[in-house]
Amino acid sequence: MAEEAEGEEDNSPKRNCCSRMRKNLTEPRGHSGHSYLRKFRFALSLFSLFHILAIIGSAKDVYLEKFGADATAIGCLFSVISFWSPLTEFLVGHLQDRACLARFFPLERWGKRAPWLLTHCIIAATAASVVYMPPSDSSGPLETWFVLMLMLSYWGAASCVIAFESARQEIYPYKEERIMVEGLCKYTCMMGGGFGAIPVLVLMADASMLNRLAAVFYIFIFGLVTLEAVPIFKEAKQAPVPIKDQDEEVSAPEVGSVFDIMREVMPRCCCCPRRVKEQRAPNMAFRHLVAMKFWHGAYGASIGSTLFYYVTYVLRLGGWERMQVIVAGGLIAGVTEVGLNLMYMRIFSAGDGRQDTTGTKDRRLLNYVVFCRILNALATFLLMGWVDPSVTMVFLWAFTTRLGLSSFSFWRVSAQCWLVDEDCIFGAVPGRKRQGIIFGALAMTQNFAGAFFSSLTFLGLGLAGLETVNCEARCKHLVDKVVDTTGVVSECVDECFLGVIAQQPDSLRLYVRAVIGMWAPICELLIAFHAFKFPIKGARLRRLYAGICQSRGEEITPKREETGTPHTGRSKIVLSVEATKSVQSSSGRIQRQNTEKEGLLWRLAHTTAMVESWPGAKSLSVFFDVNEAGPQEKRVSKASRPSNPAITVGVSEEEEVPQEPEEVRPSWTEIVPSTRVSL
């Protein structure tokens, strides 16, 4: 008995640790009521997508090397597919907002996003699993199968991505939970991409029928992991439409056409003055976000298209040495990303943005990510474009680039969701929910820029003098002449490839270094500029938070020590209107200034009219500092102050104001002794 009691005492700390861990993972947190485990299940919706994208992204290489497809035909078809993907995201977003699957999946039970994740995940997994099983090896059917399977895979993947972005914005209403989900999504994306690379590496080594059949089941099974998130996606249902007028109910408006959203970005036509008056001002928040996504796509395409050529032709590495450098650089970047992601998740998701009345946390997040992008642009220019090329510099750049880019996705996700929130609550048509169209337009812009600049980069490689040789075909004659064909042929291929590297002109190496070391930093600076100019911040973001709280039926009760004060500084125009300001009369006696309309209200109206006449975007806030100035004996305590004081200003003599003898109302100077108008 003593031994059993001692064993129970030894196991109790372990059980307590497990119970605490289980409680932390399953305890509801945040405004969504989701636990960490449920948020991780939601993040699993991206696992299969990146698994599928890794499979189909390398399909052209397998078709060229293992199936013997025509290089020209595959290159042209892959270019068509690259421009097909952006269009699918735009079209799918429009179809989702119109709830085209509601006939088969009722909105009351499934919502708008869950049906698309369920159906199109199966479509993408099926197409990706059979992409390496062409019905024929002959030219024509081979290329036809290639383009059909890739188009179906991209259609299904794009539908799931847009459904994920829209569901995240609806289910998680505030920045903190969205950042937490984004951090978890990074881990699921890395896992999905890693699982997708395994069958590609196997098929690149041996594309036998047995391996391809095994790859079919492997790809299809892991392609359905995303279905774990379907029950959570059902929570993304149509939220109540905010009502501006309490006496009039507003029904859900139309989402508009796919081109209406792009018209909000384009500048107004100045050729016709009458048309200029009729046109609405462009959505500057959407314009800056579209520009940022465009340059982000250009940056990713420029780096991704030339980094392999940098290691090969600038560092002059081939064969096993080149593979070692690529794998080591990827491990450095991956480990750095994992560590930084944990830290950023803890820092950026802490607190409650609704209580941050001064906007300090949001401003710090923006300033930090902009500073990191500028620092990364400078580091890329120095390490990849200025310093002499070396393997050490590549490893150092792999570390610094994750330092500069890891935090940016947290602000980008927040900014996208803020744009959608503002469009729904304070847009031209209040209550209009078009998350799919907005997210589809942003994704289309980024992918279109990626496809365009990727094509330009490859075209520049040819113009810079790139010359390639099929070394395997050149060394094929040794197979019949020697007994140990494996070692001799591989040595011949390595020597041939090193000779190809050596004969490349210096203009090619200069071009590759210029793309990575100069053009990519320019794209980063443009990204930082548009991120910094994104207008949903400060008072505008506080107003948006208040609108979200009102639409959800929540109340904000900021603490006394957290309440903000009007912003003042050299970069702002501040007018202080003192209702009880003391002035010096001509006789030398101190008199109180009148607070009728010729005083307080006149100055307030004058300042408002002056600010409204200025061009450009403006933000005007009026702060009433109650009971903070004036003589001590005139101040009104909270206990003696009436619950609903009625204030009448500027009443003419002919009008009769009803008096209530039982209630003594304090004067205007006792209630509002100091008013500041802050711009």
C-alpha positions as CSV (number, residue, x, y, z in Angstrom):
1,M,0.0,0.0,0.0
2,A,2.8,2.3,0.8
3,E,4.5,1.6,-2.6
4,E,1.2,2.3,-4.4
5,A,0.7,5.6,-2.6
6,E,4.3,6.6,-3.4
7,G,3.8,5.7,-7.0
8,E,0.6,7.9,-7.1
9,E,2.6,10.8,-5.6
10,D,5.3,10.4,-8.3
11,N,2.7,10.3,-11.1
12,S,0.6,13.2,-9.8
13,P,2.9,16.0,-11.1
14,K,2.8,14.4,-14.6
15,R,-0.9,14.2,-14.5
16,N,-1.2,17.8,-13.4
17,C,1.1,18.8,-16.2
18,C,-0.9,16.9,-18.8
19,S,-4.2,18.3,-17.4
20,R,-2.9,21.9,-17.5
21,M,-1.6,21.4,-21.1
22,R,-5.0,19.9,-22.1
23,K,-6.8,22.8,-20.5
24,N,-4.6,25.4,-22.2
25,L,-5.2,23.7,-25.6
26,T,-9.0,23.2,-25.2
27,E,-10.0,26.3,-23.2
28,P,-12.0,28.8,-25.2
29,R,-10.1,32.1,-25.8
30,G,-10.8,35.3,-27.6
31,H,-14.0,36.8,-29.0
32,S,-14.5,33.8,-31.3
33,G,-14.6,31.3,-28.4
34,H,-12.1,29.1,-30.1
35,S,-9.4,27.2,-28.3
36,Y,-5.8,26.9,-29.5
37,L,-6.7,23.4,-30.7
38,R,-9.7,24.6,-32.7
39,K,-7.7,27.4,-34.2
40,F,-5.1,24.8,-35.3
41,R,-7.8,22.8,-36.9
42,F,-8.9,25.9,-38.8
43,A,-5.3,26.4,-39.9
44,L,-5.1,22.9,-41.2
45,S,-7.3,24.1,-44.1
46,L,-4.0,25.3,-45.7
47,F,-2.1,22.0,-45.2
48,S,-3.6,20.2,-48.2
49,L,-3.5,23.3,-50.4
50,F,0.3,23.7,-50.0
51,H,0.7,20.0,-50.4
52,I,-1.1,20.1,-53.7
53,L,0.7,23.3,-54.9
54,A,4.0,21.6,-54.2
55,I,2.9,18.6,-56.3
56,I,1.7,20.6,-59.3
57,G,4.4,23.2,-59.1
58,S,7.0,20.5,-60.1
59,A,4.8,18.7,-62.6
60,K,6.5,20.4,-65.6
61,D,9.9,19.2,-64.6
62,V,8.7,15.5,-64.3
63,Y,6.9,15.7,-67.6
64,L,10.0,17.0,-69.3
65,E,12.6,14.7,-67.8
66,K,10.7,11.5,-67.2
67,F,7.8,11.5,-69.7
68,G,9.7,13.1,-72.6
69,A,7.2,15.9,-73.3
70,D,7.9,18.6,-75.8
71,A,9.7,21.4,-74.0
72,T,8.2,24.2,-76.2
73,A,4.7,23.0,-75.8
74,I,5.0,22.5,-72.0
75,G,6.6,25.9,-71.7
76,C,3.8,27.6,-73.6
77,L,1.1,25.7,-71.7
78,F,2.7,26.5,-68.3
79,S,2.7,30.2,-69.2
80,V,-1.0,30.0,-70.0
81,I,-1.7,28.2,-66.7
82,S,0.3,30.9,-64.8
83,F,-2.1,33.6,-66.1
84,W,-5.1,31.3,-65.6
85,S,-4.6,31.0,-61.9
86,P,-5.1,34.8,-61.1
87,L,-8.4,34.8,-63.1
88,T,-9.7,31.8,-61.2
89,E,-9.3,33.6,-57.8
90,F,-11.2,36.6,-59.0
91,L,-14.0,34.6,-60.5
92,V,-14.2,32.2,-57.5
93,G,-14.5,35.1,-55.1
94,H,-17.4,36.5,-57.0
95,L,-19.2,33.1,-57.1
96,Q,-18.7,32.6,-53.4
97,D,-20.1,36.0,-52.4
98,R,-23.2,35.2,-54.5
99,A,-23.6,31.8,-52.7
100,C,-23.9,29.8,-55.9
101,L,-23.8,26.5,-54.0
102,A,-26.6,27.5,-51.6
103,R,-29.1,25.4,-53.6
104,F,-27.3,22.2,-52.5
105,F,-25.8,23.5,-49.2
106,P,-28.3,25.7,-47.3
107,L,-26.8,28.9,-45.9
108,E,-28.4,28.4,-42.5
109,R,-26.5,25.2,-42.0
110,W,-23.4,25.4,-44.1
111,G,-22.7,29.2,-44.5
112,K,-21.0,30.6,-47.6
113,R,-17.5,29.2,-47.3
114,A,-17.8,25.6,-46.0
115,P,-19.4,24.2,-49.2
116,W,-16.6,25.5,-51.4
117,L,-13.9,24.1,-49.1
118,L,-15.6,20.7,-49.1
119,T,-16.2,20.3,-52.8
120,H,-13.1,22.0,-54.2
121,C,-10.7,20.4,-51.9
122,I,-11.8,17.0,-53.3
123,I,-11.5,18.4,-56.8
124,A,-8.0,19.7,-56.2
125,A,-6.8,16.5,-54.5
126,T,-8.2,14.2,-57.2
127,A,-6.6,16.3,-60.1
128,A,-3.3,16.5,-58.3
129,S,-3.2,12.8,-57.5
130,V,-3.6,11.7,-61.2
131,V,-1.5,14.4,-62.7
132,Y,1.4,11.9,-63.0
133,M,-0.8,9.2,-64.6
134,P,-1.2,10.4,-68.2
135,P,-3.3,8.1,-70.4
136,S,-0.7,8.0,-73.1
137,D,3.0,8.9,-73.5
138,S,2.6,10.2,-77.1
139,S,2.8,13.8,-77.9
140,G,-0.6,15.5,-77.9
141,P,-2.5,13.5,-75.3
142,L,0.4,13.9,-72.9
143,E,0.3,17.8,-73.1
144,T,-3.5,17.8,-73.0
145,W,-3.6,15.8,-69.8
146,F,-0.9,18.1,-68.3
147,V,-2.8,21.3,-68.9
148,L,-6.3,19.9,-67.9
149,M,-5.1,18.5,-64.6
150,L,-3.2,21.6,-63.6
151,M,-6.1,23.9,-64.5
152,L,-8.4,21.8,-62.3
153,S,-5.9,21.7,-59.5
154,Y,-5.4,25.5,-59.6
155,W,-9.2,26.0,-59.7
156,G,-9.8,23.9,-56.6
157,A,-6.8,25.4,-54.7
158,A,-7.9,28.9,-55.5
159,S,-11.4,28.2,-54.3
160,C,-10.1,26.9,-51.0
161,V,-7.8,29.8,-50.5
162,I,-10.5,32.4,-51.0
163,A,-12.8,30.5,-48.7
164,F,-10.1,30.4,-46.1
165,E,-9.4,34.1,-46.3
166,S,-13.1,35.0,-46.1
167,A,-13.8,32.6,-43.3
168,R,-11.0,34.0,-41.2
169,Q,-12.3,37.5,-41.6
170,E,-15.8,36.5,-40.5
171,I,-15.0,34.0,-37.7
172,Y,-12.2,36.0,-36.0
173,P,-13.4,39.6,-35.8
174,Y,-10.3,41.3,-34.3
175,K,-6.6,41.5,-35.0
176,E,-5.3,39.5,-32.1
177,E,-7.0,36.2,-33.1
178,R,-6.3,36.8,-36.8
179,I,-2.6,37.1,-36.0
180,M,-2.7,33.9,-33.9
181,V,-4.3,32.0,-36.7
182,E,-1.8,33.4,-39.2
183,G,1.1,32.1,-37.1
184,L,-0.5,28.6,-36.9
185,C,-1.0,28.7,-40.6
186,K,2.7,29.2,-41.3
187,Y,3.4,25.9,-39.6
188,T,0.7,24.0,-41.4
189,C,1.9,25.5,-44.7
190,M,5.5,24.4,-44.1
191,M,4.2,20.9,-43.2
192,G,2.0,20.7,-46.3
193,G,4.9,21.8,-48.6
194,G,7.2,19.3,-47.0
195,F,4.8,16.4,-47.4
196,G,4.2,17.5,-51.0
197,A,7.9,17.5,-51.8
198,I,8.4,13.8,-50.9
199,P,6.6,12.2,-54.0
200,V,8.2,14.8,-56.3
201,L,11.7,13.8,-55.2
202,V,10.8,10.1,-55.5
203,L,9.4,10.5,-59.0
204,M,12.4,12.6,-60.1
205,A,14.6,9.7,-59.1
206,D,12.4,6.8,-60.5
207,A,9.1,7.5,-62.3
208,S,8.2,3.8,-62.6
209,M,4.5,2.7,-62.8
210,L,4.7,1.3,-59.2
211,N,6.0,4.6,-57.8
212,R,3.4,6.6,-59.6
213,L,0.6,4.3,-58.4
214,A,1.9,4.8,-54.8
215,A,2.0,8.5,-55.4
216,V,-1.6,8.6,-56.4
217,F,-2.8,7.2,-53.0
218,Y,-0.3,9.3,-51.1
219,I,-1.2,12.6,-52.7
220,F,-5.0,11.9,-52.5
221,I,-4.9,11.0,-48.8
222,F,-2.9,14.0,-47.6
223,G,-4.9,16.2,-50.0
224,L,-8.0,15.6,-47.9
225,V,-6.5,16.6,-44.5
226,T,-8.1,20.1,-45.1
227,L,-11.6,18.6,-44.7
228,E,-10.9,18.6,-41.0
229,A,-11.6,22.3,-41.0
230,V,-15.1,22.1,-42.7
231,P,-17.1,22.1,-39.5
232,I,-15.3,25.3,-38.4
233,F,-15.9,26.9,-41.7
234,K,-19.7,26.5,-41.1
235,E,-19.4,29.3,-38.5
236,A,-18.7,31.8,-41.3
237,K,-22.3,32.7,-41.9
238,Q,-23.9,36.0,-43.0
239,A,-23.6,38.4,-40.1
240,P,-26.4,40.8,-39.2
241,V,-26.5,43.8,-41.5
242,P,-25.7,47.0,-39.6
243,I,-28.6,49.4,-39.5
244,K,-27.9,53.1,-39.9
245,D,-31.5,54.2,-39.3
246,Q,-33.2,52.4,-36.4
247,D,-36.7,53.1,-37.9
248,E,-35.8,51.5,-41.3
249,E,-34.6,48.0,-41.7
250,V,-32.0,47.3,-44.4
251,S,-31.8,44.1,-46.3
252,A,-28.6,42.5,-47.6
253,P,-27.5,44.4,-50.7
254,E,-26.0,43.0,-53.9
255,V,-22.3,42.4,-54.0
256,G,-21.9,44.0,-57.4
257,S,-20.0,42.8,-60.4
258,V,-16.4,41.7,-60.5
259,F,-15.4,45.0,-62.2
260,D,-17.0,47.3,-59.6
261,I,-14.3,46.6,-57.1
262,M,-11.5,47.5,-59.6
263,R,-13.2,50.8,-60.4
264,E,-12.7,51.8,-56.8
265,V,-8.9,51.6,-57.3
266,M,-8.7,53.5,-60.6
267,P,-8.2,57.2,-60.5
268,R,-11.1,59.5,-61.5
269,C,-11.3,60.8,-65.1
270,C,-10.5,64.5,-65.2
271,C,-11.4,65.1,-68.9
272,C,-15.1,65.9,-68.1
273,P,-15.9,68.1,-65.2
274,R,-19.5,66.9,-65.0
275,R,-18.3,63.3,-64.8
276,V,-15.8,64.1,-62.1
277,K,-18.6,65.4,-59.9
278,E,-20.6,62.3,-60.4
279,Q,-17.7,59.9,-59.7
280,R,-16.9,58.8,-56.2
281,A,-13.5,59.3,-54.8
282,P,-11.2,56.2,-55.1
283,N,-10.8,53.9,-52.2
284,M,-7.2,54.9,-51.1
285,A,-7.0,52.0,-48.6
286,F,-7.8,49.5,-51.3
287,R,-5.5,51.2,-53.8
288,H,-2.5,51.1,-51.5
289,L,-3.2,47.4,-50.6
290,V,-3.5,46.5,-54.3
291,A,-0.2,48.3,-55.1
292,M,1.4,46.5,-52.2
293,K,0.2,43.1,-53.4
294,F,1.4,43.9,-56.9
295,W,5.0,44.7,-55.8
296,H,4.9,41.7,-53.4
297,G,4.2,39.4,-56.3
298,A,6.9,41.1,-58.3
299,Y,9.4,40.6,-55.4
300,G,8.6,37.0,-54.9
301,A,8.8,36.2,-58.7
302,S,12.1,38.0,-59.1
303,I,13.7,36.2,-56.1
304,G,12.2,32.8,-56.9
305,S,13.1,32.8,-60.6
306,T,16.8,33.8,-60.2
307,L,17.9,32.4,-56.9
308,F,18.7,29.0,-58.4
309,Y,20.7,30.7,-61.2
310,Y,22.6,32.7,-58.6
311,V,23.8,29.6,-56.9
312,T,24.6,27.9,-60.2
313,Y,26.2,30.6,-62.4
314,V,27.3,33.3,-59.9
315,L,28.7,30.9,-57.3
316,R,29.7,28.4,-60.0
317,L,28.4,25.4,-58.2
318,G,26.9,22.2,-59.7
319,G,25.9,18.7,-58.8
320,W,26.1,17.7,-55.1
321,E,27.7,21.0,-54.0
322,R,24.8,23.0,-55.4
323,M,22.3,20.7,-53.6
324,Q,24.1,21.1,-50.3
325,V,24.1,24.9,-50.5
326,I,20.4,25.0,-51.4
327,V,19.4,22.6,-48.6
328,A,21.5,24.3,-46.0
329,G,20.2,27.8,-46.9
330,G,16.6,26.4,-46.7
331,L,17.3,24.9,-43.3
332,I,18.7,28.2,-42.0
333,A,15.7,30.2,-43.3
334,G,13.2,27.6,-42.0
335,V,14.7,27.4,-38.5
336,T,14.8,31.2,-38.3
337,E,11.2,31.4,-39.4
338,V,10.0,28.9,-36.8
339,G,11.7,30.8,-34.0
340,L,10.6,34.2,-35.0
341,N,7.0,33.1,-35.7
342,L,6.7,31.9,-32.1
343,M,7.9,35.2,-30.8
344,Y,5.8,37.3,-33.1
345,M,2.6,35.3,-32.3
346,R,3.1,35.9,-28.6
347,I,3.9,39.6,-29.0
348,F,1.4,40.8,-31.7
349,S,-1.5,38.7,-30.4
350,A,-1.3,39.9,-26.8
351,G,-3.9,42.3,-25.3
352,D,-7.2,43.6,-26.7
353,G,-7.1,46.1,-29.6
354,R,-10.4,47.5,-28.6
355,Q,-9.0,48.8,-25.3
356,D,-6.0,50.5,-27.1
357,T,-7.8,53.8,-27.5
358,T,-4.6,55.6,-28.5
359,G,-3.7,53.0,-31.2
360,T,-0.2,52.5,-29.8
361,K,0.0,48.7,-30.5
362,D,-1.3,49.0,-34.1
363,R,1.1,51.9,-34.8
364,R,4.0,49.9,-33.4
365,L,3.2,46.9,-35.5
366,L,3.1,49.0,-38.7
367,N,6.3,50.9,-37.9
368,Y,8.1,47.6,-37.0
369,V,7.2,45.8,-40.2
370,V,8.0,48.8,-42.4
371,F,11.4,49.1,-40.7
372,C,12.1,45.4,-41.2
373,R,11.3,45.6,-44.9
374,I,13.6,48.6,-45.4
375,L,16.3,46.9,-43.4
376,N,15.9,43.7,-45.5
377,A,16.1,45.7,-48.7
378,L,19.4,47.2,-47.5
379,A,20.8,43.8,-46.4
380,T,19.8,42.2,-49.8
381,F,21.6,45.0,-51.7
382,L,24.7,44.7,-49.6
383,L,24.9,40.9,-49.4
384,M,23.7,39.8,-52.8
385,G,24.5,42.8,-55.0
386,W,27.5,44.7,-53.6
387,V,29.7,42.2,-51.7
388,D,31.7,39.6,-53.6
389,P,29.6,36.5,-54.0
390,S,30.3,33.6,-51.7
391,V,28.5,30.7,-50.0
392,T,28.8,32.5,-46.6
393,M,27.0,35.5,-47.9
394,V,24.2,33.3,-49.2
395,F,23.8,31.7,-45.8
396,L,23.8,35.1,-44.1
397,W,21.3,36.5,-46.5
398,A,19.0,33.4,-45.8
399,F,19.0,34.4,-42.2
400,T,18.6,38.2,-42.6
401,T,15.8,37.8,-45.2
402,R,13.6,35.9,-42.7
403,L,14.3,38.5,-40.1
404,G,13.0,41.2,-42.5
405,L,10.0,39.2,-43.9
406,S,8.7,37.1,-41.1
407,S,6.7,39.8,-39.3
408,F,5.2,41.4,-42.5
409,S,2.5,38.7,-43.0
410,F,0.9,39.5,-39.6
411,W,0.3,43.1,-40.6
412,R,-0.7,42.2,-44.1
413,V,-3.4,39.8,-42.9
414,S,-4.7,42.5,-40.4
415,A,-4.7,45.2,-43.1
416,Q,-6.7,43.0,-45.5
417,C,-9.3,42.2,-42.9
418,W,-9.6,45.8,-41.9
419,L,-10.3,46.7,-45.5
420,V,-13.1,44.2,-45.7
421,D,-14.5,45.2,-42.3
422,E,-14.6,48.9,-43.3
423,D,-16.2,48.1,-46.6
424,C,-19.0,46.2,-44.9
425,I,-19.6,48.7,-42.1
426,F,-18.8,52.1,-43.5
427,G,-18.6,51.4,-47.2
428,A,-20.6,53.0,-50.0
429,V,-23.3,50.4,-49.4
430,P,-23.4,49.6,-45.7
431,G,-24.0,45.9,-44.9
432,R,-22.6,44.7,-48.3
433,K,-20.4,41.6,-47.6
434,R,-18.1,41.0,-50.5
435,Q,-15.1,39.4,-48.8
436,G,-14.6,36.9,-51.7
437,I,-14.4,39.6,-54.4
438,I,-12.0,41.7,-52.4
439,F,-9.7,38.9,-51.4
440,G,-9.9,37.5,-54.9
441,A,-8.9,40.9,-56.4
442,L,-5.9,41.1,-54.1
443,A,-4.8,37.5,-54.8
444,M,-5.3,38.1,-58.5
445,T,-3.1,41.2,-58.4
446,Q,-0.3,39.4,-56.6
447,N,-0.4,36.3,-58.8
448,F,-0.7,38.3,-62.0
449,A,2.4,40.3,-61.1
450,G,4.2,37.1,-60.2
451,A,3.4,35.5,-63.5
452,F,4.3,38.7,-65.5
453,F,7.6,39.4,-63.8
454,S,8.6,35.7,-63.8
455,S,8.1,35.7,-67.6
456,L,10.2,38.9,-67.9
457,T,12.9,37.4,-65.7
458,F,13.2,34.3,-67.9
459,L,13.2,36.4,-71.0
460,G,16.1,38.5,-69.5
461,L,18.1,35.4,-68.9
462,G,18.1,34.7,-72.6
463,L,18.9,38.2,-73.5
464,A,21.8,38.2,-71.0
465,G,23.4,35.3,-72.9
466,L,22.3,32.2,-71.1
467,E,23.4,29.1,-73.1
468,T,22.4,25.6,-72.0
469,V,23.6,22.1,-73.1
470,N,21.9,18.7,-72.6
471,C,24.8,17.0,-70.9
472,E,23.0,13.7,-70.4
473,A,22.4,13.4,-74.1
474,R,26.1,14.4,-74.8
475,C,27.4,11.6,-72.5
476,K,24.8,9.0,-73.6
477,H,27.3,7.4,-76.0
478,L,29.4,6.2,-73.1
479,V,26.7,3.7,-72.0
480,D,27.6,1.2,-74.8
481,K,31.4,1.6,-74.5
482,V,32.1,1.0,-70.8
483,V,31.0,-1.6,-68.3
484,D,30.6,0.6,-65.2
485,T,28.2,3.0,-66.8
486,T,26.9,4.6,-63.6
487,G,30.2,6.2,-62.4
488,V,31.6,7.1,-65.8
489,V,28.4,8.7,-67.1
490,S,27.8,10.7,-64.0
491,E,31.4,12.0,-64.0
492,C,31.0,12.9,-67.7
493,V,27.7,14.8,-66.9
494,D,29.4,16.7,-64.0
495,E,32.3,17.8,-66.2
496,C,30.0,18.8,-69.0
497,F,27.9,20.9,-66.6
498,L,30.9,22.6,-65.1
499,G,32.0,23.5,-68.6
500,V,28.6,25.0,-69.3
501,I,28.9,27.1,-66.2
502,A,32.4,28.3,-67.1
503,Q,31.4,29.3,-70.6
504,Q,28.6,31.6,-69.6
505,P,29.3,35.3,-70.3
506,D,29.8,37.8,-67.5
507,S,26.7,39.7,-68.6
508,L,24.6,36.7,-67.3
509,R,26.2,36.9,-63.9
510,L,25.8,40.6,-63.7
511,Y,22.1,40.3,-64.7
512,V,21.3,37.7,-62.0
513,R,23.0,39.8,-59.4
514,A,21.2,42.9,-60.5
515,V,17.8,41.2,-60.3
516,I,18.4,39.9,-56.8
517,G,20.6,42.7,-55.4
518,M,19.0,45.8,-57.0
519,W,15.5,45.1,-58.5
520,A,14.3,43.1,-55.5
521,P,15.2,45.8,-52.9
522,I,13.4,48.4,-55.1
523,C,10.3,46.2,-54.9
524,E,10.7,46.0,-51.1
525,L,11.0,49.7,-50.7
526,L,7.8,50.1,-52.7
527,I,6.0,47.6,-50.5
528,A,7.2,49.5,-47.4
529,F,6.0,52.8,-48.9
530,H,2.4,51.5,-49.6
531,A,2.2,49.8,-46.3
532,F,3.2,53.0,-44.4
533,K,0.7,55.0,-46.5
534,F,-2.2,52.5,-45.8
535,P,-4.8,54.9,-44.4
536,I,-6.7,52.6,-42.0
537,K,-4.9,53.5,-38.8
538,G,-5.1,55.9,-35.9
539,A,-8.5,57.5,-35.4
540,R,-9.9,55.7,-38.5
541,L,-9.0,52.3,-37.1
542,R,-10.5,53.2,-33.7
543,R,-13.7,54.2,-35.5
544,L,-13.6,50.8,-37.3
545,Y,-13.2,48.9,-34.0
546,A,-16.2,50.8,-32.6
547,G,-18.3,49.9,-35.6
548,I,-17.3,46.2,-35.3
549,C,-18.3,46.2,-31.7
550,Q,-21.6,47.8,-32.5
551,S,-22.4,45.3,-35.2
552,R,-21.6,42.4,-32.8
553,G,-23.6,44.0,-30.0
554,E,-20.5,44.4,-27.8
555,E,-19.5,47.4,-25.6
556,I,-16.1,48.9,-25.1
557,T,-15.3,49.9,-21.5
558,P,-11.8,51.3,-21.5
559,K,-10.0,51.6,-18.2
560,R,-9.4,55.0,-16.8
561,E,-5.6,54.8,-17.1
562,E,-5.9,53.6,-20.7
563,T,-8.1,56.5,-22.0
564,G,-6.3,58.6,-24.6
565,T,-5.8,62.3,-24.9
566,P,-6.0,64.5,-28.0
567,H,-2.9,64.1,-30.3
568,T,-0.7,67.2,-30.3
569,G,2.6,67.8,-32.1
570,R,4.4,69.8,-34.8
571,S,2.8,67.7,-37.6
572,K,-0.8,68.4,-36.4
573,I,-3.0,71.5,-36.2
574,V,-4.5,71.8,-32.8
575,L,-7.1,74.3,-31.8
576,S,-8.0,74.7,-28.1
577,V,-11.3,76.3,-27.3
578,E,-11.5,77.1,-23.6
579,A,-15.2,77.5,-22.6
580,T,-14.2,79.1,-19.3
581,K,-11.1,80.9,-20.6
582,S,-10.2,84.0,-18.6
583,V,-9.6,87.1,-20.6
584,Q,-8.2,90.5,-19.5
585,S,-10.7,93.3,-19.8
586,S,-9.8,97.0,-20.6
587,S,-10.3,97.9,-17.0
588,G,-7.8,95.3,-15.8
589,R,-10.4,93.1,-14.2
590,I,-10.6,89.3,-15.0
591,Q,-13.8,88.3,-16.8
592,R,-15.2,84.9,-17.9
593,Q,-15.7,84.4,-21.7
594,N,-19.2,83.8,-22.8
595,T,-19.9,80.2,-24.0
596,E,-22.9,81.0,-26.2
597,K,-22.8,80.3,-30.0
598,E,-20.5,83.3,-30.7
599,G,-17.9,81.6,-28.5
600,L,-17.6,77.8,-28.4
601,L,-19.9,76.8,-31.2
602,W,-18.8,79.6,-33.6
603,R,-15.1,78.5,-33.2
604,L,-16.0,74.9,-33.6
605,A,-18.0,75.5,-36.8
606,H,-15.3,77.8,-38.2
607,T,-12.6,75.2,-37.6
608,T,-14.7,72.4,-39.1
609,A,-15.4,74.4,-42.3
610,M,-11.7,75.3,-42.6
611,V,-10.6,71.7,-42.4
612,E,-13.3,70.4,-44.8
613,S,-12.1,72.9,-47.4
614,W,-8.6,71.4,-47.5
615,P,-7.9,68.8,-50.3
616,G,-7.1,65.2,-49.5
617,A,-8.1,62.8,-46.7
618,K,-8.8,64.3,-43.3
619,S,-9.6,63.0,-39.8
620,L,-11.3,65.4,-37.4
621,S,-12.0,64.5,-33.8
622,V,-13.6,66.6,-31.0
623,F,-12.7,65.7,-27.5
624,F,-14.8,67.1,-24.5
625,D,-12.8,67.1,-21.3
626,V,-15.5,67.0,-18.7
627,N,-15.0,68.5,-15.3
628,E,-11.2,68.9,-15.8
629,A,-10.9,72.7,-15.7
630,G,-12.6,75.7,-14.0
631,P,-12.7,76.7,-10.4
632,Q,-12.8,74.0,-7.8
633,E,-16.1,75.1,-6.3
634,K,-17.8,75.0,-9.8
635,R,-16.9,71.4,-10.6
636,V,-19.6,68.8,-10.7
637,S,-19.1,65.6,-8.9
638,K,-20.2,62.2,-10.3
639,A,-22.7,61.7,-7.5
640,S,-24.5,65.0,-8.0
641,R,-24.4,65.0,-11.8
642,P,-27.7,64.1,-13.3
643,S,-27.9,60.9,-15.3
644,N,-29.2,62.5,-18.6
645,P,-28.4,66.2,-18.5
646,A,-30.2,68.2,-21.2
647,I,-28.1,71.0,-22.7
648,T,-29.7,73.8,-24.7
649,V,-27.4,76.2,-26.5
650,G,-28.3,79.3,-28.6
651,V,-32.1,79.6,-27.8
652,S,-33.8,82.7,-29.0
653,E,-35.9,85.0,-26.8
654,E,-39.2,84.1,-28.5
655,E,-38.8,80.4,-27.8
656,E,-40.0,79.1,-24.5
657,V,-37.9,76.4,-22.9
658,P,-39.8,74.2,-20.5
659,Q,-38.3,74.3,-17.0
660,E,-38.2,71.6,-14.5
661,P,-38.2,73.1,-11.0
662,E,-37.4,69.9,-9.2
663,E,-34.2,69.3,-11.2
664,V,-31.3,71.7,-11.0
665,R,-29.2,71.5,-14.1
666,P,-25.6,72.7,-14.1
667,S,-24.5,75.4,-16.5
668,W,-22.6,74.7,-19.7
669,T,-19.3,75.9,-18.1
670,E,-19.7,73.4,-15.3
671,I,-20.3,70.5,-17.6
672,V,-17.9,71.2,-20.5
673,P,-15.3,73.6,-19.2
674,S,-12.7,72.7,-21.8
675,T,-13.1,71.5,-25.4
676,R,-10.3,70.6,-27.8
677,V,-10.6,70.1,-31.5
678,S,-7.8,67.8,-32.7
679,L,-6.8,67.2,-36.3
